[in-house]
């Protein structure tokens, strides 16, 4: 039986920081305090583009739903 060929490009802290436009300290803070999807392996944090996209979409949805609820409350 042949093993599946699964290739995942992991991004490390420098790449994550650059991708998000954050400094390294802010990136680590987002990981520790804000649920940014990265795991520490040894001395390095790693994540994938797919996980970053999922996190961004969730944050956008949370903000949109939150602002929509505020707008609805002010109209009532």
PDB file with SEQRES, HELIX, SHEET and CRYST1 records, atoms N, CA, C and O in Angstrom:
SEQRES   1 A   76  UNK UNK UNK UNK UNK UNK UNK UNK UNK UNK UNK UNK UNK          
SEQRES   2 A   76  UNK UNK UNK UNK UNK UNK UNK UNK UNK UNK UNK UNK UNK          
SEQRES   3 A   76  UNK UNK UNK UNK UNK UNK UNK UNK UNK UNK UNK UNK UNK          
SEQRES   4 A   76  UNK UNK UNK UNK UNK UNK UNK UNK UNK UNK UNK UNK UNK          
SEQRES   5 A   76  UNK UNK UNK UNK UNK UNK UNK UNK UNK UNK UNK UNK UNK          
SEQRES   6 A   76  UNK UNK UNK UNK UNK UNK UNK UNK UNK UNK UNK                  
HELIX    1 AA1 UNK A   13  UNK A   20  1                                   8    
HELIX    2 AA2 UNK A   24  UNK A   33  1                                  10    
HELIX    3 AA3 UNK A   49  UNK A   75  1                                  27    
SHEET    1 AA1 3 UNK A  10  UNK A  12  0                                        
SHEET    2 AA1 3 UNK A  44  UNK A  48 -1                                        
SHEET    3 AA1 3 UNK A  39  UNK A  41 -1                                        
CRYST1    1.000    1.000    1.000  90.00  90.00  90.00 P 1           1          
ATOM      1  N   UNK A   1       0.840  -1.180   0.000  1.00  0.00           N  
ATOM      2  CA  UNK A   1       0.000   0.000   0.000  1.00  0.00           C  
ATOM      3  C   UNK A   1       0.887   1.246   0.000  1.00  0.00           C  
ATOM      4  O   UNK A   1       1.803   1.369   0.813  1.00  0.00           O  
ATOM      5  N   UNK A   2       0.606   2.156  -0.912  1.00  0.00           N  
ATOM      6  CA  UNK A   2       1.405   3.367  -1.055  1.00  0.00           C  
ATOM      7  C   UNK A   2       0.948   4.436  -0.067  1.00  0.00           C  
ATOM      8  O   UNK A   2      -0.249   4.649   0.121  1.00  0.00           O  
ATOM      9  N   UNK A   3       1.904   5.098   0.556  1.00  0.00           N  
ATOM     10  CA  UNK A   3       1.577   6.180   1.480  1.00  0.00           C  
ATOM     11  C   UNK A   3       1.108   7.396   0.691  1.00  0.00           C  
ATOM     12  O   UNK A   3       1.631   7.676  -0.388  1.00  0.00           O  
ATOM     13  N   UNK A   4       0.118   8.126   1.228  1.00  0.00           N  
ATOM     14  CA  UNK A   4      -0.332   9.338   0.529  1.00  0.00           C  
ATOM     15  C   UNK A   4       0.764  10.397   0.524  1.00  0.00           C  
ATOM     16  O   UNK A   4       1.532  10.509   1.480  1.00  0.00           O  
ATOM     17  N   UNK A   5       0.833  11.152  -0.529  1.00  0.00           N  
ATOM     18  CA  UNK A   5       1.811  12.222  -0.647  1.00  0.00           C  
ATOM     19  C   UNK A   5       1.184  13.509  -0.118  1.00  0.00           C  
ATOM     20  O   UNK A   5       0.500  14.225  -0.850  1.00  0.00           O  
ATOM     21  N   UNK A   6       1.420  13.790   1.140  1.00  0.00           N  
ATOM     22  CA  UNK A   6       0.864  14.983   1.766  1.00  0.00           C  
ATOM     23  C   UNK A   6       1.989  15.986   1.928  1.00  0.00           C  
ATOM     24  O   UNK A   6       2.969  15.731   2.627  1.00  0.00           O  
ATOM     25  N   UNK A   7       1.842  17.122   1.279  1.00  0.00           N  
ATOM     26  CA  UNK A   7       2.851  18.170   1.375  1.00  0.00           C  
ATOM     27  C   UNK A   7       2.202  19.399   1.981  1.00  0.00           C  
ATOM     28  O   UNK A   7       1.224  19.927   1.450  1.00  0.00           O  
ATOM     29  N   UNK A   8       2.742  19.836   3.070  1.00  0.00           N  
ATOM     30  CA  UNK A   8       2.261  21.044   3.712  1.00  0.00           C  
ATOM     31  C   UNK A   8       3.439  21.984   3.869  1.00  0.00           C  
ATOM     32  O   UNK A   8       4.477  21.616   4.419  1.00  0.00           O  
ATOM     33  N   UNK A   9       3.267  23.190   3.384  1.00  0.00           N  
ATOM     34  CA  UNK A   9       4.326  24.187   3.532  1.00  0.00           C  
ATOM     35  C   UNK A   9       4.122  24.924   4.844  1.00  0.00           C  
ATOM     36  O   UNK A   9       3.184  25.708   4.994  1.00  0.00           O  
ATOM     37  N   UNK A  10       5.003  24.665   5.780  1.00  0.00           N  
ATOM     38  CA  UNK A  10       4.917  25.320   7.076  1.00  0.00           C  
ATOM     39  C   UNK A  10       5.634  26.655   7.026  1.00  0.00           C  
ATOM     40  O   UNK A  10       6.717  26.775   6.453  1.00  0.00           O  
ATOM     41  N   UNK A  11       5.022  27.646   7.627  1.00  0.00           N  
ATOM     42  CA  UNK A  11       5.636  28.955   7.748  1.00  0.00           C  
ATOM     43  C   UNK A  11       6.176  29.099   9.159  1.00  0.00           C  
ATOM     44  O   UNK A  11       5.540  28.684  10.128  1.00  0.00           O  
ATOM     45  N   UNK A  12       7.351  29.688   9.261  1.00  0.00           N  
ATOM     46  CA  UNK A  12       7.951  29.888  10.572  1.00  0.00           C  
ATOM     47  C   UNK A  12       7.763  31.346  10.988  1.00  0.00           C  
ATOM     48  O   UNK A  12       7.221  32.148  10.229  1.00  0.00           O  
ATOM     49  N   UNK A  13       8.209  31.681  12.188  1.00  0.00           N  
ATOM     50  CA  UNK A  13       7.901  32.968  12.807  1.00  0.00           C  
ATOM     51  C   UNK A  13       8.212  34.160  11.903  1.00  0.00           C  
ATOM     52  O   UNK A  13       7.383  35.062  11.777  1.00  0.00           O  
ATOM     53  N   UNK A  14       9.386  34.184  11.274  1.00  0.00           N  
ATOM     54  CA  UNK A  14       9.727  35.301  10.384  1.00  0.00           C  
ATOM     55  C   UNK A  14       8.722  35.430   9.249  1.00  0.00           C  
ATOM     56  O   UNK A  14       8.305  36.535   8.905  1.00  0.00           O  
ATOM     57  N   UNK A  15       8.335  34.302   8.671  1.00  0.00           N  
ATOM     58  CA  UNK A  15       7.384  34.317   7.558  1.00  0.00           C  
ATOM     59  C   UNK A  15       5.994  34.729   8.031  1.00  0.00           C  
ATOM     60  O   UNK A  15       5.299  35.484   7.351  1.00  0.00           O  
ATOM     61  N   UNK A  16       5.592  34.229   9.203  1.00  0.00           N  
ATOM     62  CA  UNK A  16       4.289  34.586   9.763  1.00  0.00           C  
ATOM     63  C   UNK A  16       4.240  36.087  10.034  1.00  0.00           C  
ATOM     64  O   UNK A  16       3.275  36.758   9.668  1.00  0.00           O  
ATOM     65  N   UNK A  17       5.282  36.609  10.675  1.00  0.00           N  
ATOM     66  CA  UNK A  17       5.345  38.037  10.998  1.00  0.00           C  
ATOM     67  C   UNK A  17       5.267  38.883   9.729  1.00  0.00           C  
ATOM     68  O   UNK A  17       4.527  39.865   9.675  1.00  0.00           O  
ATOM     69  N   UNK A  18       6.025  38.503   8.722  1.00  0.00           N  
ATOM     70  CA  UNK A  18       5.999  39.227   7.454  1.00  0.00           C  
ATOM     71  C   UNK A  18       4.644  39.148   6.776  1.00  0.00           C  
ATOM     72  O   UNK A  18       4.145  40.143   6.249  1.00  0.00           O  
ATOM     73  N   UNK A  19       4.055  37.975   6.790  1.00  0.00           N  
ATOM     74  CA  UNK A  19       2.743  37.767   6.160  1.00  0.00           C  
ATOM     75  C   UNK A  19       1.679  38.639   6.796  1.00  0.00           C  
ATOM     76  O   UNK A  19       0.823  39.191   6.105  1.00  0.00           O  
ATOM     77  N   UNK A  20       1.735  38.766   8.132  1.00  0.00           N  
ATOM     78  CA  UNK A  20       0.712  39.499   8.859  1.00  0.00           C  
ATOM     79  C   UNK A  20       1.055  40.979   9.033  1.00  0.00           C  
ATOM     80  O   UNK A  20       0.197  41.772   9.420  1.00  0.00           O  
ATOM     81  N   UNK A  21       2.305  41.355   8.748  1.00  0.00           N  
ATOM     82  CA  UNK A  21       2.719  42.740   8.939  1.00  0.00           C  
ATOM     83  C   UNK A  21       2.941  43.083  10.409  1.00  0.00           C  
ATOM     84  O   UNK A  21       2.795  44.236  10.815  1.00  0.00           O  
ATOM     85  N   UNK A  22       3.292  42.081  11.194  1.00  0.00           N  
ATOM     86  CA  UNK A  22       3.533  42.241  12.624  1.00  0.00           C  
ATOM     87  C   UNK A  22       5.017  42.047  12.905  1.00  0.00           C  
ATOM     88  O   UNK A  22       5.733  41.419  12.126  1.00  0.00           O  
ATOM     89  N   UNK A  23       5.468  42.595  14.028  1.00  0.00           N  
ATOM     90  CA  UNK A  23       6.799  42.279  14.533  1.00  0.00           C  
ATOM     91  C   UNK A  23       6.763  40.908  15.196  1.00  0.00           C  
ATOM     92  O   UNK A  23       5.693  40.339  15.411  1.00  0.00           O  
ATOM     93  N   UNK A  24       7.931  40.390  15.513  1.00  0.00           N  
ATOM     94  CA  UNK A  24       7.992  39.052  16.132  1.00  0.00           C  
ATOM     95  C   UNK A  24       7.283  39.015  17.473  1.00  0.00           C  
ATOM     96  O   UNK A  24       6.570  38.055  17.763  1.00  0.00           O  
ATOM     97  N   UNK A  25       7.467  40.056  18.311  1.00  0.00           N  
ATOM     98  CA  UNK A  25       6.826  40.057  19.629  1.00  0.00           C  
ATOM     99  C   UNK A  25       5.306  40.090  19.518  1.00  0.00           C  
ATOM    100  O   UNK A  25       4.615  39.404  20.271  1.00  0.00           O  
ATOM    101  N   UNK A  26       4.781  40.883  18.581  1.00  0.00           N  
ATOM    102  CA  UNK A  26       3.329  40.929  18.398  1.00  0.00           C  
ATOM    103  C   UNK A  26       2.819  39.576  17.902  1.00  0.00           C  
ATOM    104  O   UNK A  26       1.762  39.113  18.333  1.00  0.00           O  
ATOM    105  N   UNK A  27       3.555  38.954  17.013  1.00  0.00           N  
ATOM    106  CA  UNK A  27       3.154  37.648  16.501  1.00  0.00           C  
ATOM    107  C   UNK A  27       3.074  36.632  17.637  1.00  0.00           C  
ATOM    108  O   UNK A  27       2.101  35.884  17.733  1.00  0.00           O  
ATOM    109  N   UNK A  28       4.083  36.600  18.489  1.00  0.00           N  
ATOM    110  CA  UNK A  28       4.072  35.676  19.625  1.00  0.00           C  
ATOM    111  C   UNK A  28       2.908  35.999  20.555  1.00  0.00           C  
ATOM    112  O   UNK A  28       2.257  35.090  21.069  1.00  0.00           O  
ATOM    113  N   UNK A  29       2.643  37.280  20.774  1.00  0.00           N  
ATOM    114  CA  UNK A  29       1.502  37.679  21.593  1.00  0.00           C  
ATOM    115  C   UNK A  29       0.182  37.217  20.998  1.00  0.00           C  
ATOM    116  O   UNK A  29      -0.700  36.765  21.727  1.00  0.00           O  
ATOM    117  N   UNK A  30       0.036  37.324  19.687  1.00  0.00           N  
ATOM    118  CA  UNK A  30      -1.190  36.860  19.026  1.00  0.00           C  
ATOM    119  C   UNK A  30      -1.355  35.355  19.170  1.00  0.00           C  
ATOM    120  O   UNK A  30      -2.470  34.860  19.335  1.00  0.00           O  
ATOM    121  N   UNK A  31      -0.261  34.640  19.109  1.00  0.00           N  
ATOM    122  CA  UNK A  31      -0.305  33.181  19.279  1.00  0.00           C  
ATOM    123  C   UNK A  31      -0.732  32.838  20.701  1.00  0.00           C  
ATOM    124  O   UNK A  31      -1.608  31.999  20.908  1.00  0.00           O  
ATOM    125  N   UNK A  32      -0.108  33.490  21.679  1.00  0.00           N  
ATOM    126  CA  UNK A  32      -0.362  33.153  23.081  1.00  0.00           C  
ATOM    127  C   UNK A  32      -1.695  33.691  23.594  1.00  0.00           C  
ATOM    128  O   UNK A  32      -2.374  33.017  24.368  1.00  0.00           O  
ATOM    129  N   UNK A  33      -2.078  34.893  23.175  1.00  0.00           N  
ATOM    130  CA  UNK A  33      -3.219  35.576  23.785  1.00  0.00           C  
ATOM    131  C   UNK A  33      -4.461  35.669  22.914  1.00  0.00           C  
ATOM    132  O   UNK A  33      -5.552  35.923  23.425  1.00  0.00           O  
ATOM    133  N   UNK A  34      -4.318  35.471  21.625  1.00  0.00           N  
ATOM    134  CA  UNK A  34      -5.452  35.743  20.736  1.00  0.00           C  
ATOM    135  C   UNK A  34      -5.799  34.556  19.846  1.00  0.00           C  
ATOM    136  O   UNK A  34      -6.550  34.700  18.881  1.00  0.00           O  
ATOM    137  N   UNK A  35      -5.265  33.403  20.161  1.00  0.00           N  
ATOM    138  CA  UNK A  35      -5.642  32.192  19.447  1.00  0.00           C  
ATOM    139  C   UNK A  35      -5.109  32.063  18.034  1.00  0.00           C  
ATOM    140  O   UNK A  35      -5.632  31.280  17.241  1.00  0.00           O  
ATOM    141  N   UNK A  36      -4.056  32.835  17.707  1.00  0.00           N  
ATOM    142  CA  UNK A  36      -3.478  32.683  16.374  1.00  0.00           C  
ATOM    143  C   UNK A  36      -2.959  31.258  16.231  1.00  0.00           C  
ATOM    144  O   UNK A  36      -2.270  30.762  17.123  1.00  0.00           O  
ATOM    145  N   UNK A  37      -3.278  30.594  15.124  1.00  0.00           N  
ATOM    146  CA  UNK A  37      -3.002  29.157  14.983  1.00  0.00           C  
ATOM    147  C   UNK A  37      -1.554  28.827  14.633  1.00  0.00           C  
ATOM    148  O   UNK A  37      -1.191  28.729  13.461  1.00  0.00           O  
ATOM    149  N   UNK A  38      -0.755  28.662  15.643  1.00  0.00           N  
ATOM    150  CA  UNK A  38       0.629  28.242  15.428  1.00  0.00           C  
ATOM    151  C   UNK A  38       1.019  27.337  16.586  1.00  0.00           C  
ATOM    152  O   UNK A  38       0.478  27.435  17.687  1.00  0.00           O  
ATOM    153  N   UNK A  39       1.947  26.475  16.316  1.00  0.00           N  
ATOM    154  CA  UNK A  39       2.426  25.548  17.338  1.00  0.00           C  
ATOM    155  C   UNK A  39       3.933  25.730  17.470  1.00  0.00           C  
ATOM    156  O   UNK A  39       4.637  25.954  16.485  1.00  0.00           O  
ATOM    157  N   UNK A  40       4.406  25.631  18.693  1.00  0.00           N  
ATOM    158  CA  UNK A  40       5.839  25.757  18.929  1.00  0.00           C  
ATOM    159  C   UNK A  40       6.454  24.364  18.903  1.00  0.00           C  
ATOM    160  O   UNK A  40       6.085  23.486  19.683  1.00  0.00           O  
ATOM    161  N   UNK A  41       7.388  24.186  17.999  1.00  0.00           N  
ATOM    162  CA  UNK A  41       8.123  22.931  17.884  1.00  0.00           C  
ATOM    163  C   UNK A  41       9.583  23.275  18.123  1.00  0.00           C  
ATOM    164  O   UNK A  41      10.213  23.966  17.322  1.00  0.00           O  
ATOM    165  N   UNK A  42      10.105  22.787  19.228  1.00  0.00           N  
ATOM    166  CA  UNK A  42      11.462  23.177  19.612  1.00  0.00           C  
ATOM    167  C   UNK A  42      11.465  24.650  19.985  1.00  0.00           C  
ATOM    168  O   UNK A  42      10.752  25.071  20.895  1.00  0.00           O  
ATOM    169  N   UNK A  43      12.261  25.420  19.285  1.00  0.00           N  
ATOM    170  CA  UNK A  43      12.339  26.861  19.554  1.00  0.00           C  
ATOM    171  C   UNK A  43      11.583  27.698  18.535  1.00  0.00           C  
ATOM    172  O   UNK A  43      11.649  28.926  18.584  1.00  0.00           O  
ATOM    173  N   UNK A  44      10.869  27.067  17.616  1.00  0.00           N  
ATOM    174  CA  UNK A  44      10.272  27.784  16.495  1.00  0.00           C  
ATOM    175  C   UNK A  44       8.771  27.551  16.419  1.00  0.00           C  
ATOM    176  O   UNK A  44       8.294  26.432  16.608  1.00  0.00           O  
ATOM    177  N   UNK A  45       8.025  28.631  16.138  1.00  0.00           N  
ATOM    178  CA  UNK A  45       6.591  28.525  15.891  1.00  0.00           C  
ATOM    179  C   UNK A  45       6.374  28.195  14.420  1.00  0.00           C  
ATOM    180  O   UNK A  45       7.113  28.652  13.548  1.00  0.00           O  
ATOM    181  N   UNK A  46       5.341  27.389  14.163  1.00  0.00           N  
ATOM    182  CA  UNK A  46       5.015  27.011  12.785  1.00  0.00           C  
ATOM    183  C   UNK A  46       3.505  27.030  12.579  1.00  0.00           C  
ATOM    184  O   UNK A  46       2.728  26.771  13.497  1.00  0.00           O  
ATOM    185  N   UNK A  47       3.117  27.343  11.358  1.00  0.00           N  
ATOM    186  CA  UNK A  47       1.713  27.290  10.971  1.00  0.00           C  
ATOM    187  C   UNK A  47       1.651  27.096   9.460  1.00  0.00           C  
ATOM    188  O   UNK A  47       2.682  27.019   8.791  1.00  0.00           O  
ATOM    189  N   UNK A  48       0.434  27.018   8.930  1.00  0.00           N  
ATOM    190  CA  UNK A  48       0.248  26.892   7.485  1.00  0.00           C  
ATOM    191  C   UNK A  48      -0.614  28.041   6.983  1.00  0.00           C  
ATOM    192  O   UNK A  48      -1.337  28.668   7.758  1.00  0.00           O  
ATOM    193  N   UNK A  49      -0.538  28.310   5.711  1.00  0.00           N  
ATOM    194  CA  UNK A  49      -1.353  29.365   5.096  1.00  0.00           C  
ATOM    195  C   UNK A  49      -2.842  29.073   5.279  1.00  0.00           C  
ATOM    196  O   UNK A  49      -3.637  29.988   5.493  1.00  0.00           O  
ATOM    197  N   UNK A  50      -3.208  27.816   5.195  1.00  0.00           N  
ATOM    198  CA  UNK A  50      -4.616  27.449   5.372  1.00  0.00           C  
ATOM    199  C   UNK A  50      -5.098  27.845   6.762  1.00  0.00           C  
ATOM    200  O   UNK A  50      -6.187  28.401   6.902  1.00  0.00           O  
ATOM    201  N   UNK A  51      -4.303  27.566   7.788  1.00  0.00           N  
ATOM    202  CA  UNK A  51      -4.681  27.920   9.165  1.00  0.00           C  
ATOM    203  C   UNK A  51      -4.751  29.431   9.348  1.00  0.00           C  
ATOM    204  O   UNK A  51      -5.624  29.929  10.058  1.00  0.00           O  
ATOM    205  N   UNK A  52      -3.841  30.162   8.714  1.00  0.00           N  
ATOM    206  CA  UNK A  52      -3.886  31.626   8.790  1.00  0.00           C  
ATOM    207  C   UNK A  52      -5.173  32.136   8.163  1.00  0.00           C  
ATOM    208  O   UNK A  52      -5.844  32.993   8.739  1.00  0.00           O  
ATOM    209  N   UNK A  53      -5.527  31.621   6.991  1.00  0.00           N  
ATOM    210  CA  UNK A  53      -6.752  32.041   6.314  1.00  0.00           C  
ATOM    211  C   UNK A  53      -7.997  31.735   7.147  1.00  0.00           C  
ATOM    212  O   UNK A  53      -8.900  32.565   7.245  1.00  0.00           O  
ATOM    213  N   UNK A  54      -8.042  30.554   7.742  1.00  0.00           N  
ATOM    214  CA  UNK A  54      -9.181  30.189   8.592  1.00  0.00           C  
ATOM    215  C   UNK A  54      -9.297  31.144   9.772  1.00  0.00           C  
ATOM    216  O   UNK A  54     -10.397  31.582  10.108  1.00  0.00           O  
ATOM    217  N   UNK A  55      -8.167  31.474  10.408  1.00  0.00           N  
ATOM    218  CA  UNK A  55      -8.161  32.375  11.552  1.00  0.00           C  
ATOM    219  C   UNK A  55      -8.628  33.771  11.146  1.00  0.00           C  
ATOM    220  O   UNK A  55      -9.444  34.385  11.833  1.00  0.00           O  
ATOM    221  N   UNK A  56      -8.099  34.270  10.015  1.00  0.00           N  
ATOM    222  CA  UNK A  56      -8.509  35.586   9.529  1.00  0.00           C  
ATOM    223  C   UNK A  56     -10.001  35.624   9.222  1.00  0.00           C  
ATOM    224  O   UNK A  56     -10.687  36.579   9.588  1.00  0.00           O  
ATOM    225  N   UNK A  57     -10.504  34.596   8.556  1.00  0.00           N  
ATOM    226  CA  UNK A  57     -11.931  34.546   8.243  1.00  0.00           C  
ATOM    227  C   UNK A  57     -12.779  34.542   9.511  1.00  0.00           C  
ATOM    228  O   UNK A  57     -13.807  35.215   9.573  1.00  0.00           O  
ATOM    229  N   UNK A  58     -12.353  33.786  10.520  1.00  0.00           N  
ATOM    230  CA  UNK A  58     -13.080  33.736  11.789  1.00  0.00           C  
ATOM    231  C   UNK A  58     -13.072  35.107  12.468  1.00  0.00           C  
ATOM    232  O   UNK A  58     -14.099  35.548  12.985  1.00  0.00           O  
ATOM    233  N   UNK A  59     -11.921  35.781  12.468  1.00  0.00           N  
ATOM    234  CA  UNK A  59     -11.822  37.113  13.077  1.00  0.00           C  
ATOM    235  C   UNK A  59     -12.697  38.120  12.341  1.00  0.00           C  
ATOM    236  O   UNK A  59     -13.354  38.950  12.970  1.00  0.00           O  
ATOM    237  N   UNK A  60     -12.708  38.051  11.019  1.00  0.00           N  
ATOM    238  CA  UNK A  60     -13.557  38.948  10.228  1.00  0.00           C  
ATOM    239  C   UNK A  60     -15.025  38.678  10.534  1.00  0.00           C  
ATOM    240  O   UNK A  60     -15.803  39.612  10.728  1.00  0.00           O  
ATOM    241  N   UNK A  61     -15.407  37.400  10.577  1.00  0.00           N  
ATOM    242  CA  UNK A  61     -16.791  37.045  10.891  1.00  0.00           C  
ATOM    243  C   UNK A  61     -17.186  37.532  12.279  1.00  0.00           C  
ATOM    244  O   UNK A  61     -18.281  38.065  12.459  1.00  0.00           O  
ATOM    245  N   UNK A  62     -16.302  37.354  13.265  1.00  0.00           N  
ATOM    246  CA  UNK A  62     -16.589  37.804  14.633  1.00  0.00           C  
ATOM    247  C   UNK A  62     -16.798  39.311  14.663  1.00  0.00           C  
ATOM    248  O   UNK A  62     -17.731  39.794  15.306  1.00  0.00           O  
ATOM    249  N   UNK A  63     -15.955  40.046  13.986  1.00  0.00           N  
ATOM    250  CA  UNK A  63     -16.066  41.507  13.968  1.00  0.00           C  
ATOM    251  C   UNK A  63     -17.330  41.935  13.237  1.00  0.00           C  
ATOM    252  O   UNK A  63     -18.030  42.841  13.689  1.00  0.00           O  
ATOM    253  N   UNK A  64     -17.627  41.297  12.121  1.00  0.00           N  
ATOM    254  CA  UNK A  64     -18.807  41.664  11.341  1.00  0.00           C  
ATOM    255  C   UNK A  64     -20.075  41.369  12.134  1.00  0.00           C  
ATOM    256  O   UNK A  64     -20.973  42.208  12.203  1.00  0.00           O  
ATOM    257  N   UNK A  65     -20.154  40.189  12.730  1.00  0.00           N  
ATOM    258  CA  UNK A  65     -21.340  39.819  13.511  1.00  0.00           C  
ATOM    259  C   UNK A  65     -21.481  40.752  14.704  1.00  0.00           C  
ATOM    260  O   UNK A  65     -22.587  41.193  15.017  1.00  0.00           O  
ATOM    261  N   UNK A  66     -20.374  41.058  15.373  1.00  0.00           N  
ATOM    262  CA  UNK A  66     -20.399  41.945  16.530  1.00  0.00           C  
ATOM    263  C   UNK A  66     -20.879  43.338  16.133  1.00  0.00           C  
ATOM    264  O   UNK A  66     -21.727  43.910  16.819  1.00  0.00           O  
ATOM    265  N   UNK A  67     -20.355  43.896  15.039  1.00  0.00           N  
ATOM    266  CA  UNK A  67     -20.764  45.239  14.627  1.00  0.00           C  
ATOM    267  C   UNK A  67     -22.202  45.252  14.117  1.00  0.00           C  
ATOM    268  O   UNK A  67     -22.907  46.246  14.288  1.00  0.00           O  
ATOM    269  N   UNK A  68     -22.643  44.167  13.496  1.00  0.00           N  
ATOM    270  CA  UNK A  68     -24.019  44.081  13.006  1.00  0.00           C  
ATOM    271  C   UNK A  68     -24.981  44.051  14.189  1.00  0.00           C  
ATOM    272  O   UNK A  68     -26.025  44.702  14.143  1.00  0.00           O  
ATOM    273  N   UNK A  69     -24.654  43.313  15.244  1.00  0.00           N  
ATOM    274  CA  UNK A  69     -25.500  43.256  16.437  1.00  0.00           C  
ATOM    275  C   UNK A  69     -25.575  44.632  17.086  1.00  0.00           C  
ATOM    276  O   UNK A  69     -26.651  45.042  17.521  1.00  0.00           O  
ATOM    277  N   UNK A  70     -24.471  45.352  17.163  1.00  0.00           N  
ATOM    278  CA  UNK A  70     -24.476  46.703  17.743  1.00  0.00           C  
ATOM    279  C   UNK A  70     -25.372  47.612  16.935  1.00  0.00           C  
ATOM    280  O   UNK A  70     -26.142  48.387  17.504  1.00  0.00           O  
ATOM    281  N   UNK A  71     -25.287  47.532  15.600  1.00  0.00           N  
ATOM    282  CA  UNK A  71     -26.130  48.350  14.737  1.00  0.00           C  
ATOM    283  C   UNK A  71     -27.598  48.026  14.958  1.00  0.00           C  
ATOM    284  O   UNK A  71     -28.426  48.935  15.005  1.00  0.00           O  
ATOM    285  N   UNK A  72     -27.935  46.758  15.094  1.00  0.00           N  
ATOM    286  CA  UNK A  72     -29.313  46.354  15.304  1.00  0.00           C  
ATOM    287  C   UNK A  72     -29.830  46.852  16.646  1.00  0.00           C  
ATOM    288  O   UNK A  72     -30.986  47.261  16.749  1.00  0.00           O  
ATOM    289  N   UNK A  73     -28.992  46.822  17.673  1.00  0.00           N  
ATOM    290  CA  UNK A  73     -29.397  47.296  18.987  1.00  0.00           C  
ATOM    291  C   UNK A  73     -29.647  48.797  18.993  1.00  0.00           C  
ATOM    292  O   UNK A  73     -30.564  49.272  19.663  1.00  0.00           O  
ATOM    293  N   UNK A  74     -28.836  49.545  18.252  1.00  0.00           N  
ATOM    294  CA  UNK A  74     -29.019  50.993  18.224  1.00  0.00           C  
ATOM    295  C   UNK A  74     -30.247  51.399  17.424  1.00  0.00           C  
ATOM    296  O   UNK A  74     -30.805  52.471  17.656  1.00  0.00           O  
ATOM    297  N   UNK A  75     -30.674  50.566  16.492  1.00  0.00           N  
ATOM    298  CA  UNK A  75     -31.869  50.846  15.700  1.00  0.00           C  
ATOM    299  C   UNK A  75     -33.126  50.580  16.506  1.00  0.00           C  
ATOM    300  O   UNK A  75     -34.123  51.286  16.353  1.00  0.00           O  
ATOM    301  N   UNK A  76     -33.088  49.561  17.367  1.00  0.00           N  
ATOM    302  CA  UNK A  76     -34.274  49.154  18.133  1.00  0.00           C  
ATOM    303  C   UNK A  76     -34.728  50.183  19.101  1.00  0.00           C  
ATOM    304  O   UNK A  76     -35.712  49.972  19.809  1.00  0.00           O  
TER     305      UNK A  76                                                      
END                                                                             
